Amino acid sequence: MRLSLEYQPPYDWAAMSGFLAARAVVGMETVVDGVYSRSISLNGVHGTVSVGPGAADALEVTLDFPDSTVLPEIVARLRRMFDLDADLSLMQRHLAQDPLLARLLAERPGLRVPGAWDGLELAFRAVLGQQITVVAAIRLAGKLVAQYGVPLRSTLAGLTHVFPQPDVLAVADLAALGMPRSRGRTLSGVAQALLDDPSLFEPNRDGGVARLLALHGIGDWTAQYIALRQLRDMDGFPTGDVGLLRALEVLEGRRPTARELAVRAEAWRPYRGYAAQLLWTSLSRGD
């Protein structure tokens, strides 16, 4: 099935696909010739989806999924994942009051905030990324998918598994994959929390960050990252993030403290998450 998902231009697909390519989990995601493909699972049914640039201000989607009744849910998830409903003009007018952000906005006027297909998957990525590099975290995620994911029969090369189910992860010995035992317990606890509260990662709900912070092993950085990319809180902002501090050092010649960044970011509310994406992306360009 082919679909077109429209958006209000501009849209920086190169930045979006580059972000996803750098974090693609082996067996579950690929980015080939600018087209992002991944395995998906809803209500125990599995399939695949591919997304790439289309014509007339739209992303082109190729969907292979046997249950057509969940098409509205798939479309809603894709629109959130690719940030297709963002009011860029409103965010940009506000953030452009900061001269540095004004320059970054002029360079990347169509930049969006990448979302996530699934809340549990995104939470696992965030926890796996604590205190290690993106590459190391993605490697661990690939091992997790290969060990505990559900095998998938797909015609798309490289897509062999879907992300593991929460009931499997809640009882698994995840530390055996090569991570600290405490982190393995945190991951299993997150999976159990989702089983206990199926709305844990539901976007745009009040109190989402507070519910995340109540979980064992989930600190402010992780909660804010999940809030930005899954709960779709555009004010989600991991203040002490090393990448944000490094970006400001490269762009302005001085590395701020986490406290200084937090104070400066107050003026960016309620779009601190979009500001963070601008800063992260500036590093990926090598500025």
Secondary structure, DSSP 8 states (H G I E B T S, - for coil): -EEEEE--S---HHHHHHHHHHT--TBTEEEETTEEEEEEEETTEEEEEEEEE-SSSEEEEEEE-S-GGGHHHHHHHHHHHTTTT--HHHHHHHHTTSHHHHHHHHH-TT------S-HHHHHHHHHHTTTS-HHHHHHHHHHHHHHHSEE---SSTTB-EE---HHHHTTS-GGGGTS-HHHHHHHHHHHHHHHH-TTTT-TT-TTHHHHHHTSTT--HHHHHHHHHHTS--TT---TT-HHHHHHHHHHHSS---HHHHHHHHGGGTT-HHHHHHHHHHHHHTT-
